Amino acid sequence: MTEQALLKRIVVNPDIMLGKPVIRGTRLTVEMVVEKIAYGTTFEDLQKDYPFITTDDIRAALLYAAKSLAHEDIYAA
């Protein structure tokens, strides 16, 4: 699946989850997906907990997060 096709799976709508990016057609935020993976949740575990998401949805959330961070400026304290 192309990058553009993956990113179309993520939507930002001020009426859904206060405008946080979510997987299209759900209220599952990119933030939640990334955090769960950071704590060791597998793709398979996510799909058991949220049977309405696909592997491509999870990949889309990770790609969206990576693309968002690519535009961040980091300054040493």
C-alpha positions in Angstrom: 0.0 0.0 0.0 1.3 3.4 -0.9 2.1 6.1 1.7 -0.7 8.3 0.4 -3.2 5.4 0.7 -2.1 4.7 4.2 -2.4 8.4 5.2 -6.0 8.5 3.9 -6.9 6.1 6.7 -6.2 8.8 9.2 -8.7 11.7 9.6 -8.8 14.9 11.7 -12.2 16.2 12.5 -12.9 18.7 15.2 -16.2 16.9 16.0 -14.4 13.6 16.7 -12.2 13.2 19.7 -11.7 16.9 20.0 -9.9 17.0 16.6 -7.2 14.4 17.4 -6.2 12.3 14.5 -8.1 9.0 14.4 -8.4 5.9 12.3 -11.1 6.7 9.7 -14.5 5.5 10.7 -13.5 5.1 14.4 -12.8 7.0 17.5 -9.5 5.2 18.0 -6.8 7.9 18.1 -3.4 7.7 16.5 -2.0 8.6 19.9 -3.6 5.5 21.6 -2.3 3.2 18.9 1.3 4.5 19.1 1.3 4.5 22.9 0.0 0.9 23.1 2.7 -0.2 20.7 5.3 1.7 22.7 4.3 -0.4 25.8 4.7 -3.6 23.9 1.2 -4.3 22.5 1.5 -6.3 19.3 -0.5 -5.7 16.1 -2.4 -8.9 16.8 -3.2 -7.8 20.4 -4.5 -4.4 19.1 -6.7 -6.3 16.6 -8.1 -8.5 19.3 -8.9 -5.4 21.5 -10.2 -3.4 18.6 -11.5 -6.0 16.0 -12.6 -3.2 13.7 -9.0 -2.1 12.8 -6.8 -3.7 10.2 -3.0 -4.1 10.0 -3.0 -1.2 7.5 -4.9 1.0 9.9 -2.1 0.4 12.5 0.6 1.0 10.0 -1.2 4.2 8.9 -1.3 5.4 12.6 2.5 4.8 12.9 3.2 6.5 9.6 1.1 9.5 10.5 2.9 9.8 13.8 6.3 9.6 12.1 5.3 12.2 9.5 4.1 14.5 12.2 7.3 14.2 14.2 9.4 14.9 11.1 8.2 18.5 11.2 9.1 19.1 14.8 12.0 21.2 15.8 14.0 19.9 18.7 16.1 22.2 20.9 18.6 21.1 23.5 17.9 22.4 27.0 
